C-alpha cells in the first residue's frame, strides 16, 4: 500500500488482516498532527512489533513533498488559499 501518511491503528490493522506485504508512506503521524489531522499516536513500527507481523514498512518516501502538501491543505482549510 502507498499512502501520503502513516496509517492509523485501524488502517494498519486492516493492512495486516489483508496480508499486505509492504506499506510505503511519506508523512508521519507527527506531521499530520502539526496540520490538525488527529489520530491515535501509535506508530506503525510499534504496531508491527506488538502484532509480531512481518509487514515491511518503508517510511519517509518523499516526506518533504508530503509535508508541503499537508501545509497547503491546512492553509486552504483555514481559508487563506494555497
C-alpha positions in Angstrom: 0.0 0.0 0.0 1.2 3.5 -0.8 0.0 6.4 1.4 0.6 10.1 1.9 0.6 9.4 5.7 1.5 6.7 8.2 -1.6 4.6 8.7 -3.7 5.0 11.8 -4.1 1.9 14.0 -7.4 0.9 12.3 -5.8 1.2 8.8 -2.7 -0.7 9.9 -4.8 -3.5 11.3 -6.7 -3.7 8.0 -3.4 -4.0 6.2 -2.3 -6.8 8.4 -5.6 -8.6 8.0 -5.4 -8.2 4.3 -1.9 -9.8 4.5 -0.2 -6.8 2.8 3.5 -7.3 2.5 4.5 -3.7 2.4 3.3 -0.2 3.4 5.1 2.8 1.9 4.3 6.2 3.3 5.5 9.8 3.2 4.5 11.7 6.3 4.5 10.5 9.8 1.8 10.8 12.5 3.6 13.9 13.9 3.5 15.6 10.5 -0.3 15.1 10.3 -0.8 16.3 13.8 1.1 19.6 13.1 -1.6 20.5 10.5 -4.5 19.4 12.6 -5.1 15.9 11.3 -5.6 14.0 14.5 -5.2 10.3 15.0 -4.2 7.9 17.8 -0.4 8.4 18.1 0.7 4.8 17.9 3.4 4.5 15.2 3.1 1.7 12.7 6.5 0.4 13.7 5.2 -0.2 17.2 2.0 -1.9 16.0 4.1 -4.1 13.7 6.3 -5.1 16.6 3.4 -5.7 19.0 1.5 -7.7 16.4 4.6 -9.6 15.5 3.7 -9.1 11.9 6.2 -9.0 9.1 4.8 -6.0 7.2 7.7 -4.2 5.5 7.5 -0.5 6.4 9.1 1.9 4.0 8.9 5.3 5.7 9.7 9.0 4.7 9.3 8.4 1.0 9.0 11.9 -0.4 8.3 13.2 3.1 9.3 16.8 2.4 6.9 16.9 -0.5 4.2 15.3 1.6 4.7 17.9 4.4 4.3 20.7 1.8 1.0 19.1 0.6 -0.2 18.9 4.2 0.7 22.6 4.8 -1.1 23.6 1.6 -4.1 21.6 2.7 -4.0 23.4 6.1 -3.8 26.8 4.6 -6.7 26.0 2.2 -8.8 24.5 5.0 -8.2 27.7 7.1 -9.5 29.8 4.2 -6.2 31.5 3.4 -5.8 29.9 -0.1 -2.9 27.9 -1.4 
